[in-house]
Amino acid sequence: MKQDSAKHDIKLMNRADLQLPLTKFDYQDKLVVVTGGAAGIGRCISLSFAANGAKVIILDRDQEACRETVELGTTHDFKHDILWLAVDLAKPEAVNQAVSDLRSSLDRSGVSVLINNAAIANAHTAHLESEDAEDFDKVLSVNLRAPFLLSRLMIPWLRQASGNIINIASTRAYMSEANSEGYGASKGGVVALTHAMAVTLGKYKLRVNSVSPGWIATEQWQKGMPPALDFSEDDHNQHPAGRVGRPADIAAACLYLGSDDAGFITGVNLTVDGGMTHKMIYI
């Protein structure tokens, strides 16, 4: 497990506008585990929990992105550790090894929040016309099997901390565009997995919820922090909320669902899409 600050050239971070959630929550000294937490929505989630006092452990296979995320936390003077462990969540043996490697940290405090965010995010990776049918299995291995396996392994430490699980699904769980079968199936599975786990883990008083992001502009939150895209008025107007989503919108939902204020919420899928999936659009 790493906690080093990157010393490589990250001048681009000087222009980073960290749009983190505005509302503060008390995660002081709580341990939060975020898969895929080094870039995109996951990076924002990791930094948001760190900014609210949590000790964050990122599980991500991109070591450079992990280092960059740690450096962002350091640059913005977050007082709590952001640690990381490189792991390929597509491999069950790697998931098992990761938990074994983390055991000493987990034993100290338990896990207050496990956020299963990692995913093969390209919605068109596996579809009916894909040349290799195994692409479907690859998507499900990361997007669906990994949350199941990691949640299962983390139960003792979630119980220790009276913690909860947040799975990151997608609005593609219940709406689609052509050639997105693998991703849609995986995210639909995440929503179903969420309410199934909520019922099973209720006996331990562990809550399980999911968040379904809609259109979220993640460009500035990717590795290397590329510039933000300019969206058209039509892009923004597809959303009743009046704008394309930001990673902070998803992080805010996670901060709330992970908190004691959400103690009566479990088995729920919270859609965070600016109302887009409720707006009828005729072309």
C-alpha positions in Angstrom: 0.0 0.0 0.0 1.4 3.4 -1.0 1.1 6.8 0.6 3.9 8.6 -1.2 3.3 12.0 -2.8 4.1 12.0 -6.5 7.2 14.0 -7.4 6.6 13.9 -11.1 5.7 16.9 -13.1 2.1 17.8 -12.4 2.1 21.5 -13.4 -1.4 21.0 -14.9 -2.7 20.7 -11.4 -2.1 24.4 -10.8 -5.2 25.1 -13.0 -7.3 22.4 -11.3 -10.6 23.8 -10.1 -11.6 21.3 -7.4 -15.3 21.6 -7.4 -16.0 19.5 -4.4 -19.4 19.2 -2.6 -20.2 22.3 -0.5 -22.0 20.6 2.4 -19.7 19.3 5.1 -20.0 15.9 6.7 -18.1 14.5 9.7 -15.9 11.6 8.5 -13.2 12.3 11.0 -11.0 9.2 11.5 -13.3 7.0 9.5 -11.9 4.7 6.8 -13.4 4.9 3.3 -12.4 2.5 0.6 -13.0 3.6 -3.0 -12.4 1.3 -6.0 -11.5 3.1 -9.2 -10.8 6.1 -7.0 -7.9 7.6 -8.9 -9.6 9.2 -11.9 -12.9 10.5 -13.1 -15.9 10.4 -10.7 -13.8 8.1 -8.4 -11.1 10.8 -8.0 -13.7 13.3 -6.9 -15.3 10.9 -4.5 -11.9 10.1 -3.0 -10.9 13.7 -2.5 -14.3 14.7 -1.2 -14.2 12.1 1.6 -10.6 13.1 2.4 -11.7 16.8 2.5 -14.3 15.8 5.1 -11.8 14.1 7.4 -11.8 10.5 6.2 -8.8 8.3 5.7 -9.2 7.1 2.1 -7.8 3.9 0.6 -8.0 3.8 -3.3 -8.0 0.5 -5.1 -7.1 1.2 -8.7 -4.8 -0.4 -11.3 -3.5 2.9 -12.6 -0.5 3.8 -10.4 0.3 7.1 -12.1 -3.3 8.3 -11.6 -3.2 7.2 -8.0 0.0 9.2 -7.4 -1.6 12.2 -9.1 -4.7 11.9 -6.8 -2.5 11.8 -3.7 -0.7 14.9 -4.9 -4.0 16.7 -5.4 -4.9 16.0 -1.9 -1.5 17.3 -0.7 -1.7 20.4 -2.8 -5.1 21.3 -1.4 -3.9 20.6 2.2 -6.2 17.8 3.1 -5.1 16.7 6.5 -5.8 13.0 6.2 -4.1 10.2 4.4 -5.0 9.1 0.9 -3.5 5.7 0.5 -3.6 3.5 -2.6 -3.1 0.0 -3.7 -2.6 -1.1 -7.3 -5.0 -3.9 -8.0 -6.6 -5.4 -11.1 -10.2 -5.9 -10.0 -11.0 -8.1 -13.0 -9.0 -10.9 -11.3 -10.6 -12.6 -8.2 -7.2 -13.6 -6.9 -6.0 -10.0 -7.0 -9.1 -8.8 -5.1 -8.4 -11.5 -2.4 -4.7 -10.4 -2.3 -5.6 -6.7 -2.0 -7.8 -7.4 1.1 -5.1 -9.5 2.6 -2.5 -6.7 2.0 -4.9 -4.2 3.6 -5.7 -6.3 6.7 -3.6 -4.3 9.2 -5.3 -1.0 8.2 -8.7 -2.6 8.2 -8.2 -4.1 11.6 -7.4 -0.8 13.1 -10.7 1.0 12.4 -12.9 -1.2 10.3 -14.5 0.1 7.1 -17.0 2.9 7.5 -17.9 3.2 3.8 -17.0 0.9 0.9 -17.6 2.6 -2.5 -17.6 0.2 -5.4 -17.0 2.6 -8.2 -14.4 0.9 -10.5 -15.7 0.0 -14.0 -14.9 -0.5 -17.6 -16.6 2.7 -18.4 -16.7 2.6 -22.2 -20.4 1.8 -22.8 -19.6 0.2 -26.2 -16.9 -2.2 -25.0 -19.1 -5.3 -25.4 -22.2 -5.5 -27.6 -24.1 -7.9 -29.8 -21.9 -7.2 -32.7 -18.5 -7.4 -30.9 -16.0 -9.5 -32.5 -15.0 -11.2 -29.3 -17.9 -12.5 -27.1 -15.5 -12.6 -24.1 -15.6 -8.8 -24.0 -18.9 -9.2 -22.3 -17.3 -11.3 -19.6 -14.5 -8.8 -19.1 -17.0 -6.0 -18.5 -19.0 -8.0 -16.0 -15.9 -9.1 -14.2 -15.0 -5.5 -13.3 -18.4 -3.8 -13.2 -20.4 -6.5 -11.4 -18.4 -9.4 -10.1 -15.7 -7.2 -8.4 -18.3 -5.3 -6.3 -19.8 -8.6 -5.2 -16.4 -10.1 -4.3 -15.1 -7.1 -2.5 -18.3 -6.5 -0.6 -18.3 -10.1 0.5 -14.7 -9.9 1.7 -15.2 -6.6 3.5 -18.2 -7.7 5.7 -16.1 -8.3 8.9 -14.6 -4.8 8.8 -17.9 -3.2 7.7 -19.5 -4.8 10.8 -16.6 -3.6 13.0 -17.3 0.0 12.0 -21.1 -0.3 11.5 -20.4 0.8 8.0 -22.2 0.8 4.7 -21.7 0.1 1.0 -22.3 2.4 -1.9 -22.3 0.9 -5.4 -21.9 3.2 -8.4 -24.4 2.1 -11.1 -25.6 4.2 -14.1 -28.7 5.6 -15.7 -27.8 3.0 -18.4 -29.2 0.4 -16.0 -32.6 1.4 -17.2 -32.1 3.2 -20.5 -29.8 2.5 -23.5 -28.4 3.5 -26.8 -27.4 1.0 -29.4 -24.4 -1.3 -29.0 -24.1 -1.0 -25.2 -25.3 -4.4 -24.0 -22.4 -5.3 -21.8 -22.3 -2.0 -19.9 -26.0 -1.8 -19.6 -26.3 -5.4 -18.3 -23.5 -4.8 -15.8 -25.0 -1.6 -14.4 -28.5 -3.2 -14.3 -26.9 -6.0 -12.3 -25.3 -3.5 -9.9 -28.7 -2.0 -9.1 -30.2 -5.5 -8.5 -27.1 -6.6 -6.5 -27.6 -3.5 -4.3 -31.1 -4.3 -3.1 -30.2 -8.0 -2.8 -27.2 -7.2 -0.6 -29.2 -4.7 1.4 -31.7 -7.4 2.4 -29.0 -10.0 3.1 -26.8 -7.6 5.2 -29.7 -6.1 7.1 -29.3 -8.7 9.7 -25.9 -7.1 10.5 -27.4 -3.6 10.4 -25.3 -2.8 7.3 -26.8 -0.5 4.7 -26.3 -0.9 1.0 -27.3 1.7 -1.6 -26.4 2.6 -5.2 -26.0 5.9 -7.1 -26.8 6.1 -10.8 -25.0 9.0 -12.5 -26.3 10.4 -15.7 -24.2 12.6 -18.0 -21.3 13.7 -15.9 -18.4 15.7 -17.3 -15.3 14.0 -15.9 -12.6 15.4 -18.3 -10.8 17.6 -15.8 -10.8 14.7 -13.3 -8.9 12.3 -15.5 -5.2 11.5 -15.3 -3.2 14.5 -16.5 -6.1 16.8 -15.8 -7.0 17.7 -19.4 -9.0 20.9 -20.0 -12.8 20.9 -19.5 -15.0 20.5 -22.6 -17.2 23.3 -23.7 -20.8 22.1 -23.8 -23.4 23.6 -26.0 -26.6 25.2 -24.8 -28.5 22.2 -26.2 -26.3 19.9 -24.2 -27.2 21.7 -21.0 -30.8 22.1 -21.9 -31.3 18.3 -22.2 -31.3 18.4 -18.4 -34.2 19.9 -16.5 -31.6 21.1 -13.9 -30.2 23.2 -16.7 -26.6 21.8 -16.9 -24.5 18.8 -17.6 -23.5 17.0 -14.3 -20.3 17.3 -12.4 -18.4 14.7 -10.4 -19.1 16.7 -7.3 -22.8 15.9 -7.8 -22.0 12.2 -7.4 -19.6 12.7 -4.6 -22.2 14.7 -2.7 -24.7 11.9 -3.0 -22.1 9.5 -1.7 -21.2 11.7 1.3 -24.8 11.8 2.2 -25.6 8.1 1.7 -22.5 7.1 3.6 -23.4 9.3 6.6 -25.5 8.6 9.7 -28.1 11.1 8.3 -29.0 8.4 5.8 -29.4 5.7 8.5 -32.9 4.8 7.4 -32.0 4.5 3.7 -31.0 1.1 2.3 -31.6 -0.9 -0.8 -32.2 2.4 -2.7 -30.8 3.4 -6.1 -30.4 7.2 -6.2 -30.5 8.6 -9.7 -28.3 11.7 -10.1 -28.8 12.9 -13.6 -30.3 16.4 -13.5 -33.7 15.0 -14.4 -32.5 13.9 -17.9 -34.0 10.5 -17.8 -37.4 12.0 -17.1 -37.4 14.4 -20.1 -39.0 13.3 -23.3 -36.9 14.3 -26.3 -38.4 14.0 -29.8 -35.9 14.2 -32.7 
